Amino acid sequence: EGATTQVSDIDGGVRVTVRSPGDPIAQQEIRRRVQSQLGIVDRPERGAIEHTGLGTGSGRFGFCPGMLARTSLGVEWTSDGAKLTIRADHPEDVRQLRTTTRRRARALAPRYHARQWNPCSPS
């Protein structure tokens, strides 16, 4: 079945909900990828300019809706996936966060399936 991604506005940022009802394999993959994001978000190398697909691009490059520069990340695990809460560190960045997150989520939707390669997480 794969996964679906929904982006909604919240105070100071966005909530990215990734779900896969009825597909336990996709649910495990969602959890693995989100856990990987949590491990990367606070690394000092996240601010590096180089983009390797391993969290070094600081969110300025790539396609991952949840990894953007100058943001904080929180996660709520659900029975069929995860809800990522992404807030801008500065109020003036909220609009760009929302725009970029939606653009990236739309770009991924037709091309990537939960069981295939994903640019947000190393395979």
TORKOL-4160 file (C-alpha; in steps of 0.2 Angstrom, whole numbers, padded with zeros to 4 digits, m for minus):
123
<pt num="1" X="0000" Y="0000" Z="0000"/>
<pt num="2" X="0013" Y="0013" Z="0004"/>
<pt num="3" X="0012" Y="0028" Z="0015"/>
<pt num="4" X="0002" Y="0045" Z="0013"/>
<pt num="5" X="0009" Y="0061" Z="0019"/>
<pt num="6" X="m0002" Y="0076" Z="0025"/>
<pt num="7" X="0004" Y="0093" Z="0030"/>
<pt num="8" X="m0006" Y="0105" Z="0041"/>
<pt num="9" X="m0002" Y="0122" Z="0048"/>
<pt num="10" X="0000" Y="0123" Z="0067"/>
<pt num="11" X="0005" Y="0138" Z="0078"/>
<pt num="12" X="0023" Y="0142" Z="0073"/>
<pt num="13" X="0025" Y="0129" Z="0060"/>
<pt num="14" X="0018" Y="0113" Z="0052"/>
<pt num="15" X="0013" Y="0096" Z="0057"/>
<pt num="16" X="0018" Y="0082" Z="0045"/>
<pt num="17" X="0007" Y="0066" Z="0047"/>
<pt num="18" X="0014" Y="0051" Z="0038"/>
<pt num="19" X="0002" Y="0036" Z="0039"/>
<pt num="20" X="0000" Y="0018" Z="0032"/>
<pt num="21" X="m0016" Y="0010" Z="0038"/>
<pt num="22" X="m0016" Y="m0009" Z="0035"/>
<pt num="23" X="0002" Y="m0010" Z="0030"/>
<pt num="24" X="0013" Y="m0016" Z="0044"/>
<pt num="25" X="0029" Y="m0016" Z="0033"/>
<pt num="26" X="0026" Y="0002" Z="0028"/>
<pt num="27" X="0023" Y="0007" Z="0046"/>
<pt num="28" X="0039" Y="0000" Z="0052"/>
<pt num="29" X="0048" Y="0009" Z="0038"/>
<pt num="30" X="0039" Y="0026" Z="0043"/>
<pt num="31" X="0045" Y="0023" Z="0061"/>
<pt num="32" X="0063" Y="0019" Z="0055"/>
<pt num="33" X="0064" Y="0035" Z="0044"/>
<pt num="34" X="0057" Y="0046" Z="0058"/>
<pt num="35" X="0069" Y="0039" Z="0071"/>
<pt num="36" X="0083" Y="0042" Z="0059"/>
<pt num="37" X="0077" Y="0060" Z="0057"/>
<pt num="38" X="0077" Y="0062" Z="0076"/>
<pt num="39" X="0095" Y="0056" Z="0077"/>
<pt num="40" X="0101" Y="0069" Z="0064"/>
<pt num="41" X="0091" Y="0084" Z="0069"/>
<pt num="42" X="0103" Y="0090" Z="0083"/>
<pt num="43" X="0119" Y="0085" Z="0075"/>
<pt num="44" X="0132" Y="0099" Z="0072"/>
<pt num="45" X="0135" Y="0093" Z="0054"/>
<pt num="46" X="0117" Y="0097" Z="0050"/>
<pt num="47" X="0123" Y="0115" Z="0047"/>
<pt num="48" X="0136" Y="0110" Z="0034"/>
<pt num="49" X="0133" Y="0116" Z="0016"/>
<pt num="50" X="0137" Y="0099" Z="0009"/>
<pt num="51" X="0122" Y="0088" Z="0005"/>
<pt num="52" X="0125" Y="0070" Z="0006"/>
<pt num="53" X="0108" Y="0063" Z="0010"/>
<pt num="54" X="0113" Y="0059" Z="0028"/>
<pt num="55" X="0107" Y="0075" Z="0036"/>
<pt num="56" X="0122" Y="0087" Z="0032"/>
<pt num="57" X="0113" Y="0099" Z="0021"/>
<pt num="58" X="0104" Y="0108" Z="0035"/>
<pt num="59" X="0087" Y="0107" Z="0026"/>
<pt num="60" X="0092" Y="0119" Z="0012"/>
<pt num="61" X="0094" Y="0105" Z="0000"/>
<pt num="62" X="0085" Y="0089" Z="m0004"/>
<pt num="63" X="0067" Y="0084" Z="m0003"/>
<pt num="64" X="0063" Y="0079" Z="0014"/>
<pt num="65" X="0048" Y="0089" Z="0021"/>
<pt num="66" X="0054" Y="0087" Z="0039"/>
<pt num="67" X="0072" Y="0093" Z="0038"/>
<pt num="68" X="0073" Y="0112" Z="0037"/>
<pt num="69" X="0086" Y="0124" Z="0043"/>
<pt num="70" X="0082" Y="0134" Z="0059"/>
<pt num="71" X="0068" Y="0122" Z="0065"/>
<pt num="72" X="0064" Y="0111" Z="0079"/>
<pt num="73" X="0057" Y="0093" Z="0077"/>
<pt num="74" X="0045" Y="0084" Z="0089"/>
<pt num="75" X="0037" Y="0067" Z="0085"/>
<pt num="76" X="0021" Y="0059" Z="0091"/>
<pt num="77" X="0021" Y="0040" Z="0087"/>
<pt num="78" X="0004" Y="0033" Z="0080"/>
<pt num="79" X="m0002" Y="0016" Z="0078"/>
<pt num="80" X="0000" Y="0018" Z="0059"/>
<pt num="81" X="0014" Y="0030" Z="0057"/>
<pt num="82" X="0020" Y="0046" Z="0065"/>
<pt num="83" X="0015" Y="0065" Z="0067"/>
<pt num="84" X="0030" Y="0076" Z="0065"/>
<pt num="85" X="0029" Y="0093" Z="0073"/>
<pt num="86" X="0041" Y="0106" Z="0065"/>
<pt num="87" X="0042" Y="0123" Z="0072"/>
<pt num="88" X="0052" Y="0138" Z="0065"/>
<pt num="89" X="0065" Y="0144" Z="0077"/>
<pt num="90" X="0061" Y="0162" Z="0072"/>
<pt num="91" X="0043" Y="0169" Z="0068"/>
<pt num="92" X="0049" Y="0176" Z="0052"/>
<pt num="93" X="0053" Y="0159" Z="0045"/>
<pt num="94" X="0036" Y="0151" Z="0048"/>
<pt num="95" X="0029" Y="0156" Z="0031"/>
<pt num="96" X="0045" Y="0149" Z="0022"/>
<pt num="97" X="0044" Y="0133" Z="0032"/>
<pt num="98" X="0026" Y="0130" Z="0027"/>
<pt num="99" X="0029" Y="0134" Z="0009"/>
<pt num="100" X="0044" Y="0123" Z="0008"/>
<pt num="101" X="0036" Y="0108" Z="0018"/>
<pt num="102" X="0021" Y="0108" Z="0007"/>
<pt num="103" X="0031" Y="0109" Z="m0009"/>
<pt num="104" X="0043" Y="0095" Z="m0004"/>
<pt num="105" X="0028" Y="0084" Z="0001"/>
<pt num="106" X="0019" Y="0087" Z="m0015"/>
<pt num="107" X="0035" Y="0082" Z="m0025"/>
<pt num="108" X="0038" Y="0066" Z="m0016"/>
<pt num="109" X="0020" Y="0060" Z="m0016"/>
<pt num="110" X="0019" Y="0054" Z="m0034"/>
<pt num="111" X="0036" Y="0047" Z="m0035"/>
<pt num="112" X="0040" Y="0038" Z="m0019"/>
<pt num="113" X="0032" Y="0023" Z="m0010"/>
<pt num="114" X="0035" Y="0018" Z="0008"/>
<pt num="115" X="0045" Y="0002" Z="0002"/>
<pt num="116" X="0056" Y="0012" Z="m0010"/>
<pt num="117" X="0071" Y="0023" Z="m0008"/>
<pt num="118" X="0068" Y="0039" Z="0000"/>
<pt num="119" X="0079" Y="0054" Z="m0001"/>
<pt num="120" X="0075" Y="0059" Z="0017"/>
<pt num="121" X="0084" Y="0043" Z="0024"/>
<pt num="122" X="0098" Y="0032" Z="0020"/>
<pt num="123" X="0092" Y="0015" Z="0014"/>
